[in-house]
């Protein structure tokens, strides 16, 4: 239930619309009551099955006084206009009342529409904001397809199942309260019997709803896995085709798809059970009331006349539909709560990379970056250990070593993509976690092994994160990065779309765009993560030339796979099994005949 209250908290910004919705629902319920109650006593007097009332009673809030005075007014109305005209006027009045009831119902829903769409929008925005704030380490465990399911399918399920049920929550209570009040005035005995029976029916429906929530939760998990399979297949389609693995992936997809279909079958069957079950239980309640009320009338009860009993049955029948709506809404809410539980797992995920209160601003890098006895681990086994390293301003530091040794993890500590498990990383003598996160990352430019580009124009990809830049500055950065010529070869130049992930470009072109982006940012600290390892010789030459221009007058930390690209580095650190095992300049490390020498020999440079 806490999750449902959480969803309702998203309604708070729309309280004014919710208030109008409630007001119009109340008005609709009032006119609905009149439309059902005014015709029966009128027809009784008109066709003389009920004794005309000639005397008016003093007004008081009692069944006898209200019934007497209504019948008195109807008697006077028939006497004044005649039976035929009175019948016509009453028919017109019923049409007007029903029109007002329907009109107010529409107005109530008119104000509900922006609440439904707004709540869905706000939940999705909250999740997306959380996705951006979560550390990169979160996504080492989370499947991309599962995250996509939660922000798309799960949010939509919340809208369909819970937010749509707000219509019932805002509308039906007013109807039930107004109708119950009138039923109490007609016969408190029958009404108490109905109040006892309805919760019993609700209990039966609640048991089924609980099972629906559990099954729905498992179904949404399977959908997340299904989307992961699709996403992996699309990403690796070239390799799948090259290795003739289509049958294998098809079988994998069919297996997951079948499990999801089985769970959805259970969900739909239980969901389809809600309307007939609630209808059956409503009929049981209705027939019980009819039997008990008929018994009172046939027994000569002074409280309940035959005309009043007919009116009572008509009004009571109108409570059945709102009660059934509550039952159906309960089923929908249970299904939506399963999706909200999955959304909650993202919203409640720990934001380990946080900014302290009164964090220090920083606009310049003045002296050095220091790693002091740094350890880092994702699980029990440390990825980095005993890291002690100083990177002085203006120097270039190269990190080399085996794949999986911890090089990328080490550089991820500098922009605080992750924080050390123990030890500390300092910038100009102050721990990184003391600085404002945005200011810290503004000091850094990153060029990764796999260029990260977006389905946008060349211009917007180069100016990523920058608000005030001129087209001339963008072109200058592209020229230095050897990217200007191929950009201008496209039909729209810098305003040409590059496609999803830059798929329209070669690997070297994508990398040069990444370098142009870093050049435009003009950061004092540069991080290069194997920026040329996956390129052909010609592309590598162009990219390496761009990198040399990028590194001028900057502090550089370079992860290198090809040792030929870092022979001029001020210091080379060899990382093996998470530790710095050797450090020095190129010639010094070769003379040691250790790990670096072995790597160098394997690349056949000598």
C-alpha positions in Angstrom: 0.0 0.0 0.0 3.0 2.3 0.6 3.7 2.1 -3.2 0.2 3.2 -4.0 0.5 6.2 -1.6 3.8 6.9 -3.4 2.0 7.1 -6.7 -0.7 9.3 -5.2 2.1 11.7 -4.1 2.7 12.4 -7.8 -0.9 13.8 -7.9 0.0 16.6 -5.5 1.1 19.1 -8.2 -2.3 18.6 -9.8 -4.4 19.1 -6.7 -6.5 21.9 -8.2 -7.6 19.7 -11.1 -8.2 16.8 -8.7 -10.4 19.1 -6.6 -12.5 20.1 -9.7 -12.7 16.4 -10.5 -14.1 15.6 -7.1 -16.6 18.5 -7.2 -18.0 17.6 -10.6 -18.2 13.9 -9.6 -20.2 14.9 -6.5 -22.6 17.0 -8.7 -22.9 14.1 -11.2 -23.8 11.7 -8.3 -26.4 14.1 -6.9 -28.1 14.4 -10.3 -27.8 10.7 -10.8 -29.7 10.1 -7.6 -32.4 12.6 -8.6 -32.8 10.9 -12.0 -33.5 7.5 -10.3 -35.6 8.7 -7.3 -37.9 11.3 -8.7 -39.8 9.1 -11.3 -41.0 6.3 -9.0 -43.1 8.3 -6.5 -44.4 10.5 -9.3 -45.6 7.4 -11.2 -47.1 6.1 -8.0 -49.3 9.2 -7.5 -50.0 9.6 -11.3 -51.4 6.1 -11.6 -53.0 6.2 -8.2 -51.1 3.3 -6.7 -50.0 5.7 -4.0 -52.3 8.0 -2.0 -51.9 11.7 -2.9 -50.4 13.8 -0.1 -52.4 17.0 0.5 -50.7 18.4 3.6 -47.1 19.6 3.9 -45.1 18.7 7.0 -42.6 21.1 8.7 -39.2 20.5 7.2 -36.8 18.2 9.2 -34.0 15.8 8.1 -36.0 12.6 8.4 -37.3 10.0 6.1 -41.0 10.7 6.9 -40.7 14.5 6.4 -38.7 14.3 3.2 -40.9 11.6 1.6 -44.1 13.4 2.7 -43.0 16.8 1.3 -41.7 15.3 -2.0 -45.0 13.5 -2.5 -46.9 16.7 -1.6 -45.0 18.7 -4.3 -45.7 16.0 -6.8 -49.4 16.0 -5.9 -49.6 19.7 -6.3 -47.7 19.5 -9.6 -50.2 17.0 -11.0 -53.2 19.0 -9.8 -51.8 22.3 -11.3 -50.9 20.9 -14.8 -53.0 17.8 -15.3 -51.8 14.3 -15.6 -50.7 14.3 -19.2 -48.8 17.6 -19.0 -47.3 16.7 -15.7 -46.1 13.4 -17.2 -44.5 15.3 -20.1 -42.8 17.8 -17.8 -41.4 15.1 -15.6 -40.0 13.3 -18.6 -38.4 16.5 -19.7 -37.0 17.0 -16.2 -35.5 13.5 -16.1 -33.8 14.2 -19.5 -32.4 17.5 -18.2 -31.2 15.9 -15.0 -29.6 13.0 -16.9 -28.0 15.6 -19.2 -26.5 17.4 -16.3 -25.4 14.2 -14.7 -23.6 13.2 -17.9 -22.2 16.7 -18.4 -20.7 16.8 -15.0 -19.3 13.3 -15.5 -17.5 14.6 -18.6 -16.2 17.7 -16.9 -14.8 15.5 -14.1 -13.0 13.3 -16.6 -11.9 16.4 -18.5 -9.9 17.5 -15.4 -8.7 14.0 -14.7 -7.0 13.7 -18.2 -4.1 16.0 -17.3 -3.6 14.2 -14.0 -3.2 10.8 -15.7 -0.8 12.1 -18.3 1.0 14.3 -15.9 1.6 11.6 -13.3 2.9 9.3 -16.0 5.2 12.0 -17.3 6.5 12.9 -13.8 7.2 9.2 -12.9 9.2 8.7 -16.2 11.1 12.0 -15.6 12.0 10.9 -12.1 13.3 7.6 -13.3 15.3 9.1 -16.1 16.9 11.6 -13.7 17.8 8.8 -11.3 19.3 6.8 -14.2 21.6 9.8 -15.0 22.6 10.2 -11.3 23.4 6.5 -10.6 27.1 5.6 -10.7 28.6 3.6 -13.6 29.1 0.7 -11.2 25.3 0.2 -11.0 25.2 -0.7 -14.7 27.8 -3.4 -14.4 25.0 -5.5 -12.8 21.8 -4.0 -14.3 20.8 -5.3 -17.7 20.1 -2.5 -20.2 16.9 -4.2 -21.5 15.6 -4.4 -17.9 16.2 -0.7 -17.3 14.5 0.1 -20.6 11.5 -2.0 -19.5 11.2 -0.2 -16.2 11.1 3.3 -17.8 8.8 2.2 -20.6 6.6 -0.8 -20.0 6.5 -0.5 -16.2 5.7 3.2 -16.2 2.9 2.6 -18.8 1.6 -0.2 -16.7 1.4 2.1 -13.7 -0.5 4.6 -15.8 -2.9 2.0 -17.1 -3.3 0.1 -13.8 -3.0 2.7 -11.1 -3.4 6.1 -12.6 -6.5 5.0 -14.5 -7.9 3.7 -11.3 -7.7 7.3 -9.9 -10.9 7.9 -11.9 -12.6 5.3 -9.8 -11.0 6.6 -6.6 -12.1 10.2 -7.3 -15.5 9.4 -8.7 -17.1 6.4 -7.0 -16.7 7.3 -3.3 -18.9 10.4 -3.8 -21.5 8.3 -5.6 -21.4 5.6 -3.0 -21.6 8.0 0.0 -24.5 10.0 -1.6 -26.5 6.9 -2.5 -25.8 5.2 0.8 -27.1 8.2 2.7 -30.3 8.1 0.7 -30.6 4.3 1.3 -30.2 4.8 5.0 -33.0 7.2 5.0 -35.2 4.7 3.1 -34.3 1.6 5.2 -31.5 1.3 7.7 -32.1 -2.4 8.1 -31.6 -3.2 4.4 -28.6 -0.9 4.2 -26.8 -2.4 7.1 -27.3 -5.8 5.5 -25.7 -4.5 2.3 -22.8 -3.0 4.1 -22.1 -6.3 5.7 -22.3 -8.3 2.5 -20.2 -6.0 0.3 -16.9 -6.4 2.3 -17.3 -10.2 2.2 -17.3 -10.0 -1.6 -14.4 -7.6 -1.4 -12.3 -10.1 0.6 -12.8 -12.8 -2.0 -11.7 -10.4 -4.8 -8.7 -9.3 -2.7 -7.3 -12.8 -2.4 -7.3 -13.1 -6.1 -5.7 -9.7 -6.6 -2.8 -10.6 -4.4 -1.9 -13.6 -6.6 -2.3 -11.3 -9.7 0.4 -8.9 -8.3 2.9 -11.7 -7.8 2.4 -13.1 -11.3 2.5 -9.7 -12.9 5.8 -8.9 -11.1 7.4 -12.1 -12.6 6.0 -11.2 -16.0 7.6 -7.8 -16.0 10.9 -9.3 -15.0 10.7 -11.7 -18.0 9.9 -8.7 -20.3 13.1 -7.0 -19.1 15.1 -10.1 -19.9 13.3 -10.4 -23.3 14.3 -6.8 -24.2 17.8 -7.5 -23.1 18.0 -10.4 -25.6 16.6 -8.2 -28.3 19.1 -5.4 -27.5 22.0 -7.8 -27.5 20.9 -9.4 -30.8 20.6 -6.0 -32.5 24.0 -4.9 -31.2 25.7 -8.1 -32.3 23.9 -8.8 -35.5 27.0 -8.7 -37.6 28.7 -11.4 -35.5 25.6 -13.5 -35.3 25.4 -13.6 -39.1 29.1 -14.1 -39.5 29.0 -17.3 -37.3 25.7 -18.5 -38.6 24.3 -18.3 -35.1 20.8 -17.2 -36.1 19.2 -20.5 -35.1 20.9 -20.4 -31.7 19.7 -16.8 -31.0 16.2 -17.6 -32.4 16.0 -20.6 -30.0 17.1 -18.4 -27.1 14.5 -15.8 -27.9 11.7 -18.3 -28.3 12.6 -19.9 -25.0 12.4 -16.5 -23.1 9.3 -15.4 -25.2 7.5 -18.7 -24.3 8.1 -18.2 -20.6 6.9 -14.6 -20.8 3.8 -15.7 -22.7 2.9 -18.3 -20.1 3.2 -15.7 -17.3 1.1 -13.2 -19.3 -1.5 -16.0 -19.8 -1.9 -16.3 -16.1 -2.1 -12.6 -15.6 -4.8 -12.2 -18.3 -6.8 -15.1 -17.0 -6.8 -13.7 -13.5 -7.6 -10.2 -14.8 -10.4 -11.5 -16.9 -11.8 -13.2 -13.8 -12.3 -9.9 -12.1 -15.4 -8.6 -14.0 -17.4 -11.9 -14.0 -16.5 -12.6 -10.4 -17.5 -9.1 -9.2 -20.7 -9.3 -11.3 -21.6 -12.7 -9.7 -20.8 -11.5 -6.2 -22.8 -8.3 -6.9 -25.8 -10.3 -8.1 -25.6 -12.4 -4.9 -25.6 -9.3 -2.8 -28.5 -7.8 -4.9 -30.6 -10.9 -4.6 -30.0 -11.2 -0.9 -31.1 -7.6 -0.4 -34.2 -8.2 -2.7 -35.1 -11.3 -0.6 -34.7 -9.6 2.7 -36.5 -6.4 1.6 -39.3 -8.4 0.0 -39.7 -10.3 3.2 -40.0 -7.0 5.1 -42.7 -5.7 2.7 -44.7 -8.9 2.6 -44.5 -9.0 6.4 -46.2 -5.7 6.5 -43.3 -3.6 7.7 -44.3 -0.1 8.6 -40.8 1.2 7.6 -40.8 0.0 4.0 -43.7 0.4 1.5 -43.8 -1.4 -1.8 -43.2 1.8 -3.7 -40.3 2.7 -1.4 -38.9 -0.8 -1.8 -38.9 -0.5 -5.6 -37.1 2.9 -5.3 -34.6 1.3 -2.8 -33.8 -1.5 -5.2 -33.3 1.0 -8.1 -30.9 3.1 -6.0 -29.1 0.1 -4.5 -28.5 -1.3 -8.0 -26.6 1.9 -8.8 -24.2 1.2 -5.9 -23.3 -2.2 -7.4 -21.6 -0.7 -10.4 -19.3 1.6 -8.4 -18.6 -1.3 -6.1 -17.7 -3.5 -9.1 -15.5 -0.7 -10.4 -13.7 -0.7 -7.1 -13.2 -4.5 -7.4 -11.8 -4.1 -11.0 -9.7 -1.2 -9.9 -8.2 -3.3 -7.1 -7.1 -5.9 -9.7 -5.6 -3.2 -11.8 -3.9 -1.6 -8.9 -2.3 -4.9 -7.9 -0.9 -5.3 -11.4 0.4 -1.8 -11.4 1.9 -2.1 -7.9 4.0 -5.0 -9.3 5.4 -2.6 -11.9 5.9 0.1 -9.2 7.9 -2.3 -7.1 10.3 -2.7 -10.1 10.5 1.0 -10.6 11.2 1.4 -6.9 14.3 -0.8 -7.2 15.8 1.9 -9.5 14.5 4.9 -7.5 15.8 3.4 -4.2 19.2 2.4 -5.7 22.0 4.0 -3.7 23.6 7.1 -5.3 27.2 6.4 -4.2 28.7 9.3 -6.1 27.3 12.3 -4.2 28.3 15.8 -3.6 28.8 17.0 0.0 27.1 20.0 1.4 29.0 23.2 0.8 31.3 21.5 -1.7 34.2 23.6 -2.9 34.2 25.2 -6.3 37.2 24.6 -8.6 37.9 26.4 -11.9 41.6 25.7 -12.5 44.0 22.8 -12.2 47.2 24.2 -10.6 49.6 21.5 -9.3 49.0 17.7 -9.4 46.7 14.7 -9.1 47.6 12.2 -6.4 46.5 8.6 -5.7 47.2 7.7 -2.1 47.1 4.0 -1.2 44.0 3.5 -3.3 42.0 0.3 -3.3 38.9 -0.4 -5.3 36.6 -3.4 -5.6 33.2 -4.1 -7.2 32.8 -7.4 -5.2 35.0 -9.1 -2.7 38.1 -9.3 -4.9 39.9 -5.9 -5.3 40.3 -4.5 -8.8 42.9 -2.0 -7.7 45.3 -2.2 -4.7 48.2 -0.2 -3.4 47.9 2.5 -6.0 50.2 5.4 -5.2 50.7 7.7 -8.1 51.3 11.4 -8.7 50.5 13.2 -12.0 52.0 16.6 -12.1 50.5 19.4 -14.1 51.6 19.5 -17.7 52.9 15.9 -17.6 51.8 12.9 -19.6 51.3 9.6 -17.8 50.8 6.4 -19.7 49.1 3.3 -18.3 49.9 0.0 -19.9 49.4 -3.7 -19.0 47.2 -6.7 -19.6 43.5 -6.4 -20.4 41.4 -6.5 -17.2 44.3 -5.3 -15.1 42.5 -2.2 -13.8 43.7 0.6 -16.1 40.2 1.9 -17.0 39.1 1.6 -13.4 42.0 3.7 -12.3 41.2 6.6 -14.7 37.5 6.3 -13.8 38.4 7.5 -10.3 39.6 10.9 -11.6 36.3 12.3 -12.8 34.6 10.4 -9.9 32.7 7.9 -12.1 33.5 5.7 -9.1 35.0 6.4 -5.7 37.8 4.4 -4.0 36.8 1.6 -1.6 39.7 2.9 0.5 42.5 5.4 0.2 42.0 8.7 -1.5 42.4 10.6 -4.8 43.4 14.3 -4.5 43.5 17.2 -6.8 45.8 20.1 -5.8 46.0 18.5 -2.3 42.3 18.3 -1.7 40.2 15.1 -1.9 38.1 14.9 -5.0 34.9 14.3 -3.0 35.3 17.8 -1.5 34.8 19.5 -4.8 31.6 20.3 -6.7 31.1 17.4 -9.1 30.2 19.6 -12.1 33.2 21.8 -11.6 35.5 18.8 -11.2 34.3 17.2 -14.5 34.5 20.5 -16.3 38.3 20.3 -15.9 38.5 17.0 -17.8 38.1 15.8 -21.4 37.7 12.1 -22.1 38.3 10.2 -25.3 37.4 6.6 -24.9 38.3 3.5 -26.9 34.7 3.2 -28.3 33.6 6.6 -29.4 30.2 7.5 -27.8 28.2 9.5 -30.2 24.5 10.3 -30.3 21.8 10.3 -33.0 22.1 14.0 -33.7 24.0 16.4 -35.9 27.8 16.7 -36.1 27.4 20.2 -34.5 25.4 18.9 -31.5 27.8 16.0 -30.9 30.8 18.2 -30.9 29.2 20.8 -28.6 27.9 18.2 -26.1 27.5 19.8 -22.7 28.5 23.3 -23.9 25.8 26.0 -24.0 27.6 29.0 -25.6 29.8 28.2 -28.6 30.0 29.7 -32.0 30.1 27.7 -35.2 33.5 29.1 -35.9 34.9 27.6 -32.7 33.3 24.3 -33.6 34.8 24.3 -37.1 38.3 25.2 -35.6 38.1 22.2 -33.2 37.0 19.9 -36.1 39.9 21.1 -38.2 42.5 20.5 -35.5 41.0 17.0 -35.0 41.2 16.3 -38.8 37.4 16.0 -38.9 36.4 19.1 -40.9 36.8 17.7 -44.4 34.6 14.6 -44.0 32.0 16.7 -42.2 31.8 19.1 -45.1 31.5 16.2 -47.6 28.0 15.5 -46.2 24.9 17.3 -47.7 24.2 19.5 -44.6 27.7 19.8 -43.3 27.8 20.4 -39.5 24.1 20.1 -39.3 23.9 16.7 -41.0 22.7 13.8 -38.8 25.3 11.1 -38.1 22.7 8.3 -37.4 22.4 6.2 -34.3 25.7 5.9 -32.5 27.4 7.4 -35.6 26.9 4.2 -37.6 27.1 6.2 -40.8 30.8 7.0 -40.1 33.9 4.9 -40.0 35.7 4.1 -36.8 38.4 6.7 -37.4 35.8 9.4 -38.2 33.9 8.7 -35.0 37.1 8.9 -33.0 38.1 12.2 -34.6 34.6 13.6 -33.7 35.3 12.6 -30.1 38.6 14.4 -30.2 37.0 17.5 -31.7 34.5 17.4 -28.8 37.4 17.3 -26.2 39.3 20.0 -28.1 36.2 22.4 -28.0 35.9 21.8 -24.3 39.5 22.8 -23.9 40.1 21.0 -20.6 43.3 21.2 -18.6 43.2 17.4 -17.8 42.9 14.9 -20.6 42.0 11.2 -20.3 42.6 9.0 -23.3 41.4 5.4 -23.0 43.0 3.4 -25.8 41.8 5.9 -28.3 43.5 4.3 -31.3 43.5 0.6 -30.5 40.7 -0.4 -32.8 41.7 1.6 -35.9 43.3 0.8 -39.2 46.7 2.3 -40.0 45.5 5.2 -42.0 42.8 6.1 -39.5 45.3 5.7 -36.6 47.7 8.1 -38.3 45.0 10.8 -38.6 43.7 10.2 -35.1 47.2 10.1 -33.6 47.9 13.4 -35.2 44.8 14.8 -33.7 45.6 13.4 -30.3 49.1 15.0 -30.4 47.5 18.4 -31.0 44.9 17.7 -28.3 47.6 16.8 -25.7 49.7 20.0 -26.2 50.0 22.0 -23.0 47.7 19.6 -21.1 48.0 17.1 -18.3 47.4 13.7 -20.0 46.6 10.3 -18.6 46.8 7.8 -21.5 45.7 4.1 -21.5 47.7 2.6 -24.3 47.5 -0.7 -26.1 50.0 0.1 -28.7 53.2 0.9 -27.0 54.5 2.9 -30.0 52.1 5.7 -29.2 53.4 6.4 -25.7 57.2 6.1 -26.0 57.5 9.9 -25.4 55.4 9.9 -22.2 56.9 11.5 -19.1 56.2 8.4 -17.1 54.9 5.0 -18.0 53.1 2.9 -15.4 52.8 -0.9 -15.9 49.6 -2.2 -14.2 49.4 -5.9 -13.5 46.6 -7.6 -11.5 45.5 -4.2 -10.1 48.9 -3.0 -8.9 51.6 -0.7 -10.4 54.5 -3.1 -10.8 56.8 -0.9 -12.9 57.2 2.8 -13.6 59.6 5.0 -15.5 60.3 6.2 -19.0 60.3 4.0 -22.1 64.1 3.2 -22.2 64.3 2.7 -18.5 61.5 0.1 -18.5 63.1 -1.7 -21.4 66.3 -2.0 -19.5 64.5 -3.6 -16.5 63.7 -6.6 -18.7 60.4 -7.0 -16.8 56.7 -6.8 -17.7 57.1 -3.8 -20.0 59.9 -5.4 -21.9 57.8 -8.5 -22.3 54.9 -6.5 -23.7 57.2 -4.6 -26.0 58.7 -7.8 -27.4 55.2 -9.3 -28.0 54.4 -6.4 -30.2 57.6 -7.0 -32.2 59.1 -3.6 -32.0 62.6 -5.0 -31.7 
